[in-house]
Amino acid sequence: MTTDPLYLGVDVGTTAVKAALFNSAGALQAVETISTHTDMHVPGWSEQSMDAVWQNTVKTIHDACKKIATGRVASIGVCGQGDGLWMLDAHRQPVRPAILWNDQRANDQVTRWIEDGTSDVASRFCRTAIWAGTSAAAFTWVKDNEPEQANSVEYAMHCKDWINFNLTGNITTDYSDASIPFLDFENRTYAPETFDMLGVKELIGKFPVPAFATSQNGFLLEDVAAAIGVDTGTSVATGCIDVAAMVVGMDLRQTGDMCLILGTTAVLAVLIDPEEFLQPPVGATLVHPFLDKWIRVMAPLSGALALDWFNALETNEADTEGNNFAARNALIAKVPAGANGLVFLPFLGGERAPFVAPDATASFLGITQSTTNSDMARAIMEGAAMSLRHCFDSTGVEKPKRLFITGGGARNRLWCDIIASVMDTAIVASDASDHGLWGAAKIGAAAAGLIDLEAFPPRKEEVRIHAPNPDDVATYKRLYALYRHHIDTSEPQWDARQLFLRGE
């Protein structure tokens, strides 16, 4: 090993696997990304082949590491998409494709839990409003529809746990991934009562005992080391959920520190001190990767996903150059704030924050014969920003003077401008948007004993400041009231649609 070791961070997301190498100052040395396939062959389903996710991870790490001299990777830290259901049998082979966090097949079960109060009682322990993409909800569907697979489950885990198992042969998990929906936050152990009330007692003892993310999962296996081009015996951290890794990568440590993540989903995360249970929470709660703090998370189910969905649609608009990212943004920028009265409710897959509504659907409200593609694209950007504002209002915390933003959407400067005016606060953004990878890499280095995370200095980073536009702030204040009105009056329509789909 040379005197200039590198820390490897891996982020196994829903749409892509990323691997990056950083020096001890946090400067990016090499990075690779490979897109992943999500199977949605049944409406509302969202699955991934566990073996395919692992093979994509191997290739991504290999391609990143071949860019640097061998022997320099000193540690590995993995973060990944959270929730969902990743299961192995007694032979430690996948039972079935992983059911992801945004899967909707258990919507009816979640609706029943909400209506009979089970969800509120369970939140007493996990401090989270349960949605269909959580492991408990997904397993109820597997029990009812795939009993043979349900009976063969020996291990239940999360995405990054699956990757770490393949790297080292050890099955572990951390508190951040274990938080939802079975953790008892007051004593940091799984709550048997939660398994029971959610009807999944079969999963008791199937999840690994959680530890802090900075604990060590194990050491790289010989055959895996050869495949990815890293020395055998390299330390691998237990790691954490991707949201928590981003918090670490952005160096948020103090109570009240807050950030926005504009990725596939949009996320508002704020650090809080452990607190007594007073009432059923809004959104989700995670244990911090290494501090005695919690992360309150408001994670709507649509973020950049909504814009990707719209851009993928076939349109008849004449400006074909609008398919180009920069050209389309230039067209959207010409649309005034408020998108000429068009409002977008971004509930493409139901909603989980700041309210749980499995049957919620997305909609454009205010379409006229003069509505253009650019109006609709701007309304989508504004709808995602309104959703984040709604999430923030639900936290009850004091608005900071500046909000940090990361994720792929943070590179979209127009979107950052819109969010700044909707939130009426300065947005601090970076074109790098590698905070999840850097957070995972730091956790890996800490697990290897190379750094002390609590004393580790923030890395130097070039940032942009997006200040609110006073005129747009006034417009968005009125638009936000209209957005909230549309949500408040939409539930009967969502219910009526379900009756229609059921033929009632």
C-alpha positions in Angstrom: 0.0 0.0 0.0 1.3 3.4 -0.9 1.4 6.4 1.4 -1.6 7.9 -0.5 -4.5 5.5 0.2 -7.9 5.9 -1.4 -11.3 5.4 0.1 -13.9 3.5 -2.0 -17.5 4.5 -1.8 -20.3 2.5 -3.4 -23.9 3.7 -3.8 -26.3 1.1 -5.0 -29.4 3.0 -6.0 -32.7 2.3 -7.7 -31.7 3.5 -11.2 -27.9 3.1 -11.1 -24.9 1.7 -9.2 -22.1 4.2 -8.6 -18.6 3.6 -7.4 -16.0 6.4 -6.6 -12.5 6.7 -5.1 -11.6 9.6 -2.9 -8.3 10.7 -1.4 -8.1 11.6 2.3 -9.2 15.2 1.6 -12.3 14.1 -0.2 -11.2 14.9 -3.7 -12.7 12.6 -6.3 -10.1 10.5 -8.1 -12.2 8.1 -10.2 -15.9 7.4 -10.6 -18.1 5.0 -12.6 -21.8 4.6 -13.0 -23.9 1.7 -14.5 -27.6 1.9 -15.0 -29.8 -0.8 -13.4 -33.0 -2.3 -14.6 -36.2 -2.2 -12.6 -38.9 -4.7 -13.5 -42.3 -3.1 -13.6 -44.1 -5.7 -15.8 -47.1 -5.6 -13.5 -48.6 -2.1 -12.9 -47.6 -0.9 -9.4 -44.8 -3.5 -9.0 -41.1 -2.5 -8.7 -38.6 -5.4 -8.5 -34.9 -5.9 -9.2 -32.9 -9.1 -9.7 -30.7 -9.4 -6.7 -28.0 -11.2 -8.8 -28.1 -8.5 -11.5 -27.7 -5.8 -8.9 -24.6 -7.6 -7.5 -23.1 -8.2 -11.0 -23.6 -4.5 -11.8 -21.9 -3.6 -8.6 -18.9 -5.8 -9.4 -18.5 -4.2 -12.8 -19.0 -0.7 -11.5 -16.3 -1.1 -8.8 -14.0 -2.8 -11.2 -14.3 -0.1 -13.9 -13.6 2.6 -11.3 -10.7 0.9 -9.7 -8.9 0.1 -13.0 -8.5 3.9 -13.4 -6.0 4.0 -10.5 -2.9 2.2 -9.4 -3.5 -1.2 -7.8 -3.0 -1.5 -4.0 -4.3 2.0 -3.2 -7.8 1.1 -2.0 -7.6 1.1 1.8 -11.3 0.7 2.7 -14.8 0.1 1.2 -18.0 1.7 2.3 -21.4 0.8 0.8 -24.7 2.7 1.0 -27.9 1.7 -0.9 -31.5 2.2 -1.5 -33.5 1.6 1.6 -36.6 -0.3 2.6 -38.1 -2.9 0.3 -37.6 -6.7 0.9 -34.4 -8.5 0.0 -34.6 -12.2 1.1 -32.2 -15.3 1.1 -33.0 -18.9 1.7 -31.1 -21.4 3.9 -28.5 -21.7 1.1 -28.0 -18.0 1.2 -29.5 -17.6 -2.3 -32.1 -15.1 -3.3 -35.6 -16.3 -2.7 -37.1 -14.1 -5.4 -36.4 -10.7 -7.0 -36.1 -7.9 -4.4 -39.3 -5.9 -3.9 -38.3 -2.2 -3.9 -39.2 0.7 -1.6 -41.5 2.2 -4.3 -43.5 -1.0 -4.9 -47.2 -0.6 -4.6 -48.5 -4.2 -4.5 -49.3 -4.0 -0.8 -51.3 -0.7 -1.0 -54.5 -2.4 0.2 -52.8 -3.8 3.2 -51.3 -0.5 4.2 -54.7 1.1 3.8 -56.2 -1.4 6.2 -53.4 -0.7 8.7 -54.1 3.0 8.4 -57.9 2.6 8.8 -57.7 0.2 11.8 -55.0 2.2 13.6 -52.3 -0.5 13.3 -50.0 2.0 11.5 -50.2 4.5 14.3 -49.5 1.9 17.0 -46.5 0.5 15.1 -45.1 4.1 14.8 -44.9 4.1 18.6 -41.8 2.0 18.2 -40.3 2.8 14.7 -41.4 6.5 14.6 -42.4 6.1 11.0 -45.6 6.2 9.0 -45.5 2.8 7.2 -46.1 2.6 3.4 -46.4 -0.2 0.9 -42.6 -0.4 0.1 -41.6 -1.3 3.6 -40.5 -4.9 4.3 -43.5 -5.7 6.5 -46.0 -4.7 3.9 -44.1 -6.4 1.1 -43.9 -9.7 3.1 -47.6 -9.8 3.8 -48.1 -9.8 0.0 -45.5 -12.6 -0.4 -47.2 -14.6 2.3 -50.6 -14.3 0.6 -49.5 -14.8 -3.0 -46.2 -16.8 -2.9 -46.4 -19.0 0.2 -43.7 -21.3 -0.9 -41.2 -18.4 -1.2 -42.4 -17.0 2.1 -41.7 -20.3 3.8 -38.2 -20.5 2.4 -37.0 -17.2 3.8 -34.0 -17.7 6.2 -32.5 -14.2 6.0 -34.1 -10.8 5.4 -32.0 -7.8 4.7 -31.6 -4.5 2.8 -29.9 -3.6 -0.5 -26.5 -2.6 0.9 -26.5 -5.7 3.2 -26.9 -7.9 0.1 -23.9 -6.3 -1.5 -21.8 -6.5 1.7 -22.7 -10.2 2.0 -21.3 -10.8 -1.4 -18.2 -8.8 -0.7 -17.3 -10.5 2.6 -19.6 -13.5 3.2 -21.0 -11.8 6.3 -24.6 -10.8 6.8 -24.9 -7.6 8.8 -27.1 -4.5 8.9 -26.9 -1.0 10.5 -29.4 1.0 12.6 -30.3 3.3 9.7 -31.6 0.5 7.5 -33.0 -1.4 10.5 -35.0 1.6 11.6 -38.1 0.9 9.4 -40.4 -0.7 10.4 -39.3 -3.0 13.2 -36.8 -1.1 15.4 -37.8 0.1 18.8 -36.1 3.5 18.9 -36.0 3.7 22.6 -33.8 0.7 23.2 -32.4 0.1 19.7 -33.6 -3.4 19.3 -36.2 -5.0 17.2 -39.7 -4.8 18.7 -41.5 -8.2 18.7 -44.8 -6.4 19.2 -44.3 -4.7 15.8 -43.8 -8.0 13.9 -46.9 -9.4 15.7 -49.2 -6.5 15.0 -48.1 -6.3 11.4 -48.8 -10.0 10.9 -45.2 -11.0 10.0 -44.0 -13.0 13.0 -42.3 -15.3 10.5 -39.7 -12.6 10.1 -38.6 -12.5 13.8 -35.0 -13.6 13.9 -34.5 -13.3 10.1 -33.0 -9.7 10.1 -29.4 -9.2 11.3 -28.8 -7.6 14.7 -28.2 -3.9 13.8 -25.0 -2.0 14.6 -23.7 1.5 13.8 -22.7 2.0 10.2 -19.1 2.6 11.1 -18.7 -0.9 12.5 -16.9 -3.5 10.4 -18.8 -5.9 8.2 -15.7 -7.9 7.4 -12.9 -8.2 4.8 -13.0 -8.6 1.1 -13.1 -12.2 -0.1 -10.3 -13.5 -2.4 -12.4 -14.2 -5.5 -14.3 -10.9 -5.2 -11.0 -9.0 -4.7 -9.7 -10.5 -8.0 -12.9 -9.6 -9.8 -12.9 -6.0 -8.8 -9.2 -5.3 -8.7 -8.8 -4.6 -5.0 -6.5 -6.3 -2.5 -7.9 -9.4 -0.6 -8.6 -8.6 3.0 -9.6 -4.9 2.4 -11.9 -3.7 5.2 -15.6 -3.3 4.4 -17.9 -1.3 6.6 -21.4 -2.3 7.7 -22.6 0.9 5.8 -25.9 2.6 5.8 -29.0 3.7 3.8 -28.3 6.2 1.1 -30.1 9.1 2.8 -27.9 8.7 5.8 -24.8 8.5 3.7 -25.7 11.8 2.1 -26.1 13.4 5.5 -22.6 12.2 6.4 -21.2 13.3 3.0 -22.6 16.8 3.5 -21.1 16.9 7.0 -24.3 17.6 8.8 -23.7 16.9 12.5 -25.6 19.5 14.6 -29.2 19.2 15.7 -31.3 21.2 13.3 -28.9 20.7 10.3 -31.0 20.1 7.3 -30.7 19.1 3.6 -32.7 18.5 0.5 -32.0 15.5 -1.7 -33.3 15.7 -5.3 -32.8 12.2 -6.7 -35.3 9.7 -8.0 -37.3 10.7 -5.0 -37.2 14.1 -3.3 -36.1 14.1 0.3 -36.0 16.5 3.2 -33.8 15.4 6.0 -33.2 17.1 9.4 -31.1 16.1 12.3 -32.9 15.8 15.7 -32.1 14.7 19.2 -33.7 11.5 20.4 -37.2 12.4 21.7 -40.1 10.9 23.6 -43.1 9.6 21.5 -45.9 12.1 21.7 -48.0 11.3 18.6 -47.9 9.3 15.4 -45.2 10.9 13.2 -45.3 12.3 9.7 -42.7 10.8 7.4 -39.9 8.5 8.6 -37.2 8.4 11.2 -33.7 6.9 10.9 -31.0 6.4 13.5 -27.9 8.4 12.5 -24.9 6.3 11.2 -22.6 7.2 14.0 -23.9 9.9 16.3 -26.5 9.7 19.1 -29.0 11.5 16.9 -32.0 10.7 14.7 -32.7 11.8 11.1 -36.2 12.9 10.5 -36.9 12.1 6.8 -39.7 13.4 4.6 -39.4 11.4 1.4 -42.1 11.9 -1.2 -42.2 9.1 -3.7 -41.6 11.3 -6.7 -38.7 13.7 -7.3 -36.6 13.7 -10.4 -38.6 10.6 -11.3 -41.5 12.8 -12.2 -39.5 14.9 -14.7 -37.9 11.7 -16.1 -41.4 10.3 -16.6 -42.6 13.3 -18.4 -39.5 13.6 -20.6 -39.9 10.0 -21.7 -43.4 10.6 -23.0 -43.9 11.0 -26.7 -45.1 14.4 -27.5 -46.2 16.4 -30.5 -44.5 19.6 -29.6 -42.6 21.0 -32.6 -39.4 22.0 -30.7 -37.6 18.7 -31.0 -34.5 20.2 -29.4 -36.6 20.3 -26.2 -35.5 16.7 -25.7 -32.0 18.0 -25.0 -31.6 18.8 -21.3 -30.1 22.3 -21.7 -32.4 23.2 -24.5 -35.5 22.0 -22.6 -34.4 24.0 -19.5 -34.1 27.1 -21.7 -37.6 26.7 -22.9 -38.9 26.0 -19.4 -37.1 29.2 -18.1 -39.3 31.2 -20.5 -42.4 30.1 -18.7 -43.3 32.4 -15.9 -43.4 31.3 -12.2 -46.7 29.5 -11.7 -46.6 27.8 -15.1 -49.5 29.9 -16.4 -51.8 28.6 -13.7 -50.9 24.9 -14.2 -50.5 22.8 -11.0 -48.9 19.4 -10.9 -49.6 16.9 -8.0 -46.5 14.7 -8.2 -48.1 11.4 -6.8 -47.1 9.1 -9.6 -46.7 6.1 -7.2 -49.0 7.1 -4.3 -47.5 9.1 -1.5 -45.7 8.4 1.8 -44.7 11.9 3.0 -45.8 14.3 4.3 -48.9 12.0 4.3 -49.4 8.4 3.5 -51.9 7.9 0.7 -51.3 4.6 -1.3 -54.1 5.4 -3.7 -53.0 9.0 -4.5 -52.4 9.7 -8.2 -50.6 12.4 -10.1 -52.5 15.0 -12.0 -52.2 18.3 -13.9 -54.8 20.8 -12.8 -55.5 23.8 -14.9 -54.8 22.6 -18.4 -56.2 24.8 -21.2 -55.9 24.8 -25.0 -52.9 27.1 -24.6 -51.0 24.8 -22.3 -47.6 23.8 -23.7 -45.1 21.0 -23.0 -42.9 23.6 -21.4 -45.7 24.7 -19.1 -46.2 21.1 -18.0 -42.4 20.6 -17.5 -42.2 23.7 -15.3 -45.3 22.6 -13.4 -43.6 19.3 -12.6 -40.5 21.1 -11.3 -42.8 23.4 -9.2 -44.9 20.4 -8.0 -41.8 18.6 -6.7 -40.7 21.9 -5.0 -44.2 22.3 -3.5 -44.1 18.8 -2.2 -40.8 19.6 -0.4 -42.3 22.8 1.0 -45.3 20.7 2.2 -42.8 18.3 3.9 -40.9 21.1 5.5 -44.1 22.7 6.9 -45.0 19.3 8.4 -41.8 19.1 10.4 -42.6 22.1 12.5 -39.0 23.1 12.7 -37.6 26.6 12.2 -36.6 27.4 8.6 -32.9 27.8 8.2 -31.3 30.7 6.4 -29.7 28.2 3.9 -30.7 24.7 2.8 -28.1 22.4 1.3 -29.2 20.3 -1.7 -27.6 17.2 -3.3 -28.6 14.5 -5.7 -28.7 14.5 -9.5 -31.4 17.2 -9.6 -29.0 19.5 -7.7 -27.1 20.0 -11.0 -30.3 21.5 -12.6 -29.8 25.2 -11.8 -33.2 26.2 -12.9 -34.8 23.7 -10.6 -32.6 25.0 -7.7 -33.8 28.5 -8.5 -37.4 27.3 -8.3 -36.9 25.5 -5.0 -35.2 28.5 -3.5 -38.2 30.7 -4.3 -40.8 28.1 -3.3 -39.0 27.6 0.1 -38.1 31.3 0.4 -34.6 30.5 1.5 -31.2 30.3 -0.1 -30.3 26.9 -1.6 -26.6 25.8 -1.5 -25.9 23.4 -4.3 -22.9 21.7 -5.9 -22.4 20.3 -9.3 -20.5 17.4 -7.8 -23.6 15.8 -6.1 -21.4 12.9 -4.9 -22.3 13.3 -1.2 -23.7 9.8 -0.9 -20.6 8.3 -2.3 -18.3 10.5 -0.2 -20.4 9.7 2.9 -20.1 5.9 2.2 -16.4 6.3 1.6 -15.9 8.1 4.9 -17.9 5.5 6.8 -15.7 2.8 5.1 -12.5 4.6 6.2 -13.9 5.0 9.8 -14.7 1.3 10.0 -11.1 0.5 8.9 -9.8 2.7 11.7 -8.3 5.2 9.2 -10.3 8.3 10.3 -12.3 9.5 13.3 -15.5 10.7 11.8 -16.5 12.9 14.7 -13.2 14.9 14.4 -12.8 14.6 10.6 -12.8 18.1 9.0 -15.3 19.0 6.2 -13.9 18.7 2.7 -13.4 21.8 0.6 -16.2 22.1 -2.0 -17.2 24.6 -4.6 -20.9 25.5 -4.2 -23.5 27.7 -5.8 -25.9 29.9 -3.9 -29.4 30.2 -5.3 -31.2 33.1 -3.7 -35.0 33.4 -3.7 -36.5 35.8 -6.3 -38.8 38.2 -4.4 -41.4 38.3 -7.2 -41.4 34.5 -7.6 -41.7 34.1 -3.8 -44.9 36.1 -3.9 -46.2 34.0 -6.8 -45.3 30.7 -5.2 -46.9 31.7 -1.9 -50.2 31.9 -3.8 -49.5 28.8 -5.9 -48.7 26.8 -2.7 -52.1 27.6 -1.3 -53.7 26.4 -4.5 -51.5 23.2 -4.5 -52.6 22.4 -0.9 -56.2 23.1 -1.8 -56.0 20.6 -4.7 -54.5 17.9 -2.3 -57.2 18.6 0.3 -60.0 18.1 -2.2 -58.5 15.1 -4.1 -59.1 12.2 -1.8 -62.7 11.6 -3.0 -61.4 11.4 -6.5 -58.6 9.0 -5.5 -61.2 6.8 -3.7 -63.6 6.9 -6.7 -60.9 5.8 -9.0 -60.2 2.8 -6.8 -63.9 1.9 -6.9 -63.8 2.2 -10.7 -60.7 -0.1 -11.0 -62.4 -2.7 -8.8 -65.5 -2.6 -10.9 -67.7 -1.2 -8.1 
